Amino acid sequence: MVKFLKLAIALSAVVAMTFVFAGCGTSDEATPDEAAVQSAEEVTEEVAGSAPEKTAGGVGIDVGQTPPGFALVDLDGNEVSLSDFEGDVVILDMWATWCPPCRKEIPFLVSLYEEYKDQGLAVVGVALDQGGASVVAPYVEANGVTYTILLGNQEVSRDYRVSGIPMTLIIDRAGSVAYKEVGFAPEMEPRMRAKVEQLLATAAPQA
């Protein structure tokens, strides 16, 4: 009996860590399942563009593609377009307040933004909460989020093929996807920072 209880506790701890460091499904009412939640190891390996054959062209969210344009409202009701950040290196983060890995990623994104905003880094969080600003605004204020937060919708979720969050794209100064992650674990931070530094060191293309 004691052995059984120890095994149950150990399994519970593993499941808890998986929820914290993996990804969430995109519905705040759905319970995560095998398709929506990945282990930290799986998430760590899911880096689009880590192999040359994954590089693509055209419009899309794969490395080498131009991400779909959008116009969404921020928490003050102002319309913001992806094109407003032309020439910047952009971290585009699809997230929600109810998603534990999203919440774990936000302090890291805030630190990156504060460190590199004067060098041309923009961070744009697209919140996918069903409650909209009434849910997102209090969370943003309480957690000291200093970068741009926009309110997402079904159209942007469809265009970006969001099946798990956080989904984080890093877009280069030329407007192409240079990096993609689904889910979040702390071991991702060094390579995300290295990619940002690499892209910031590249001059924006001449018009």
N, C-alpha and C positions, 0 to 999 in steps of 0.2 A: 504493500500500500504506500509506504514511504517512497519507494523507488518510483511508483506511478506518479505521485504528486510532484516529485522533483522533475520528472520528464515533462509533465504538463506545464510546469512553471517555465522550464527552459524553452519549450515550443512557443509559449505565449510571448516570451521575450523576443524570440526570432521574428515572430509575426509582427510585433510592435515595431521593431527596427525596420522591417520591410516597408511598413506604411509610412514611417517618418522619412526614409531616405530614397524611396522610389518615386513613383508617379501616381497621380490620381486620375480616375475617370473624369469625364467632363460634366457629369450631372451631379449637382449637390444633393440630390435625393437618392441617387443610386448607391448601392453598396459595392465596394471594389471587388473585382473578381480576377481570375487569372489573366484575362485579356487587358484589364485596366491597370493592374498593379504589377510592376516588375521588381525583381530583387535589385539591391544596390549594385551587384556585379553586372547584371544585365543592362541596367541604366548606364553604368559607366562605359560599357562597350558600345552603346548606341550613339556613336558620333558620326553624323552624316559627313561624307567627304573624307573620312579617314583613309579611304583607298581611292586611287585615281579614277577607277571605273564608276564611282558614284557621282562624279562631277557631271553636271548636265547644263543645258542652256534653256532659253525661253523663260516663261513665267511660271513660277512655282516656289516651293520651299526647300528644294534640294540645293546642295552646294553648287554654286555656279549659275543658279537661276536668279531671276529678278523677282522678288516677292510681290504678291498681288498688292495693288494700291488700295487704300481705304481712306475714308473720312469718318471719324468718330468724335464724339463729344468728350471733353475732359470733365473734371468734377465741378468746374465753374460754368459748364454749359457751352464752352467755346468749341467750335469745330476744329479739329486737328487732323491733318493729312500726313501720311507717311512721307510724301514729297516735301513736307516742310523741313525735313531733316536732311535734305540733299547735301552731299559733301561731307557729312559727319559719318563717323563710325557709330552704328546704331545697335544697341542690344534691345531686341524686341522680345518681350516676355509675355506669354499667354499664361494667365494664372487665375486663381480665385481665393477668396478669403477663407473658405472652408477646407482648403487643401493643405495638409501638413507640410509636404515637401515644398510647396510654393512659399509658405511662411518661413521655412528654413532658408530659402534662397534669397529672400528679400534683403536681409541685412548685408549680405555679400554684394548684391547689386547696388545698394545705397553706398557702400564703401567704394566700389569701383567708380560710380558716378562722381562722388565727391573728390576722388583722387584725380580723375582724368577729364572732368567736364571742361576745363579750360584748355585742353588739348584737342577738343573736337569730339568728345564722346557724348552721345545722347543715349539715355535709357528710357524706354517706353514700355510701360506695363499695360497690357490690355486685360482688364478684369472681366471675367466671364460669369460673375455672380448673377443669378436670376433676379436678385433684389435691387440691382443697379446701385445708384449713388447712395441710397439710404443705408445700404450695407457697406459699401466700399469706402465712402468718405470717413466714417468714424474709425475704421481700421487703419486707413492711411494716416490719419492725424495721430492716433494713439501709438503708432509704430514709427513715426518720424520718417516717412517715405518722402524723399525730396525730389525724386525724378517725376517725369510726366506719367500720369495715370489716365487712361482712357477707358470708357465703358464699351465693352464688346457687345456683339449681337450674333444672331445665328448666321448671318451672311459672312462675317469675318471668320467665324468658326469653320464654316464650310469651305471658304476660299483657302484657308490655311490648313485644311485637313486635320483639325485638332481632334485627336483621339485620346490623348493623355496630357496631363499638365503637371508641373510647369513644362511648357514647350518654349525653349529659348533659342532664338536665332541671333547670330551676330552678322550684321550687314556691313560690307566694306564701303569705302568712300565713293566707289563707283556705283553703288546701289545693288550689288550682288550678294547673295547669301554666301558667307565664308565659313560658317560654322553652325552646327545645329545639335541641340541636346533635347531629349525628352526625359523628364524626371530630374531629380537633383540629389546629389550626395556630396559631402564636403570634399571628397577627393577630386571632384571636378574643378574646384576653384583654381588650382594652379594653371591648368591648361586653358581655362577660360580667360584668366588674366593675361597669360602669355599671348593668346590670340588677339586680345584687345590691344596690347602693346605693339604687337607686330603690325596690326592694321593702322594704328595711329601714326606709326612711323612712315607710312606710305602717303605721299601727297595726293590730294584730290585731283581727279582728271581735269584737264583744261576744257572749258566749254567750247 
